[in-house]
Amino acid sequence: MPLTTISASQFAAADIKLALLVPNLPVADAKLTGTPLAAIGGTAKYLAAYFGATRVSKRQLDDLRHALGRLEQPARVKAVVKDVAGKPFGAAQLESLGLHGAGDQDSTVAKLPAKISLLMRLMDLAGVDSLSLSPTDARHALVRP
């Protein structure tokens, strides 16, 4: 089923539901409050490429999720293969981001607003307004024995 747009009120309702589902972090909040957060993995790698930066504000993330939410699926697919300035990613960058096939792009556009919402929830819980982004998918190196 093709994706439809996501309104500001739908994002607000999702944020409330997410806050109920994830009321706190598995670590004592007091230990994390104000601690800088770093995101690793495919979404962080994509966001670093999109913003052309390794640090992003919560406002930038919220602006992106709302911008994507206003678009229907075909337009959203076209949006995720470009950076924040509208410059298209090259073939090698698309491949490194896992966006080189139409199915990959469809999967990304379907999940990205929700993934951004979860990152924003974690930022709220940690009491931070910005997030460091890994420009590489470093999680595999971190979990190897």
C-alpha positions as CSV (number, residue, x, y, z in Angstrom):
1,M,0.0,0.0,0.0
2,P,1.5,3.4,-1.0
3,L,2.4,5.7,1.8
4,T,0.3,8.8,2.4
5,T,1.3,12.0,4.0
6,I,1.8,12.4,7.7
7,S,0.3,15.5,9.3
8,A,1.7,17.5,12.2
9,S,-1.1,16.2,14.4
10,Q,-0.3,12.6,13.5
11,F,3.3,13.2,14.4
12,A,2.2,14.8,17.7
13,A,0.0,11.8,18.4
14,A,2.8,9.4,17.6
15,D,5.2,11.4,19.9
16,I,2.6,11.0,22.8
17,K,2.3,7.3,22.1
18,L,6.0,6.9,21.9
19,A,6.4,8.7,25.3
20,L,3.9,6.2,26.8
21,L,5.7,3.2,25.3
22,V,9.2,4.5,26.2
23,P,8.7,6.4,29.4
24,N,12.3,6.2,30.4
25,L,15.7,4.8,29.5
26,P,17.0,1.5,30.7
27,V,19.7,3.5,32.6
28,A,18.9,5.9,35.4
29,D,17.8,9.1,33.8
30,A,19.9,11.1,36.3
31,K,23.1,9.5,35.0
32,L,22.2,10.5,31.4
33,T,20.7,13.9,31.7
34,G,22.8,16.2,29.6
35,T,25.2,13.5,28.5
36,P,26.0,13.9,24.8
37,L,24.4,11.2,22.6
38,A,25.9,9.5,19.5
39,A,23.8,7.5,17.0
40,I,25.4,4.7,15.0
41,G,24.0,2.5,12.3
42,G,22.3,3.0,9.0
43,T,20.0,5.8,10.0
44,A,22.8,7.8,11.6
45,K,24.9,7.2,8.5
46,Y,22.0,8.4,6.3
47,L,21.4,11.5,8.4
48,A,25.1,12.4,8.4
49,A,25.1,12.2,4.6
50,Y,21.8,14.1,4.3
51,F,22.9,17.0,6.6
52,G,26.6,16.8,5.6
53,A,27.4,17.0,9.3
54,T,28.2,14.7,12.2
55,R,26.1,16.7,14.6
56,V,22.5,17.6,14.2
57,S,19.9,19.4,16.3
58,K,16.6,18.1,17.4
59,R,15.0,20.9,15.4
60,Q,16.8,19.8,12.2
61,L,15.5,16.3,12.8
62,D,12.0,17.5,13.4
63,D,12.1,19.7,10.3
64,L,13.2,16.7,8.2
65,R,10.6,14.3,9.5
66,H,7.8,16.9,8.9
67,A,9.2,17.7,5.4
68,L,9.2,14.0,4.6
69,G,5.8,13.6,6.2
70,R,4.2,16.2,3.9
71,L,5.2,14.1,0.9
72,E,3.5,11.1,-0.6
73,Q,5.6,8.1,-1.5
74,P,6.9,9.0,-5.0
75,A,8.0,12.5,-3.9
76,R,9.4,11.1,-0.6
77,V,11.5,8.6,-2.6
78,K,12.9,11.5,-4.6
79,A,13.7,13.4,-1.4
80,V,15.7,10.7,0.4
81,V,18.2,10.4,-2.5
82,K,19.3,14.0,-2.1
83,D,21.1,16.0,0.7
84,V,19.6,18.9,2.6
85,A,20.7,21.3,-0.1
86,G,18.9,19.2,-2.8
87,K,22.1,17.8,-4.3
88,P,21.5,14.2,-5.5
89,F,23.7,11.5,-3.9
90,G,26.1,9.9,-6.3
91,A,25.9,6.2,-7.2
92,A,28.6,5.2,-4.8
93,Q,27.0,7.1,-1.9
94,L,23.6,5.7,-2.7
95,E,25.1,2.2,-2.6
96,S,26.9,2.9,0.7
97,L,23.6,4.2,2.2
98,G,21.7,1.1,0.9
99,L,19.6,3.3,-1.4
100,H,20.8,2.0,-4.8
101,G,17.6,0.0,-5.6
102,A,14.0,1.1,-5.8
103,G,13.0,-1.4,-3.1
104,D,15.7,0.0,-0.8
105,Q,14.4,3.5,-1.3
106,D,10.8,2.4,-0.6
107,S,11.8,0.7,2.6
108,T,13.8,3.8,3.7
109,V,11.0,6.3,3.1
110,A,8.5,4.0,4.9
111,K,10.7,3.8,8.0
112,L,12.6,7.1,8.2
113,P,10.0,9.3,9.9
114,A,9.5,6.7,12.6
115,K,13.2,6.3,13.1
116,I,13.7,10.0,13.4
117,S,10.8,10.1,16.0
118,L,12.6,7.5,18.1
119,L,15.9,9.4,18.0
120,M,14.0,12.5,19.1
121,R,12.4,10.6,22.0
122,L,15.8,9.4,23.1
123,M,17.1,12.9,22.9
124,D,14.2,14.1,25.1
125,L,14.9,11.4,27.7
126,A,18.6,12.3,27.8
127,G,17.8,16.0,28.0
128,V,19.9,17.0,25.0
129,D,19.1,19.2,22.0
130,S,21.7,17.8,19.6
131,L,23.0,14.4,18.6
132,S,26.3,13.2,17.1
133,L,26.0,11.1,14.0
134,S,28.4,8.4,12.9
135,P,29.1,8.8,9.2
136,T,30.0,5.1,9.0
137,D,27.9,2.1,10.1
138,A,30.3,1.4,13.0
139,R,28.0,-0.8,15.0
140,H,29.4,-4.0,13.5
141,A,32.9,-3.0,14.6
142,L,31.6,-2.3,18.1
143,V,30.0,-5.6,18.7
144,R,32.7,-7.9,17.3
145,P,34.3,-10.1,19.9
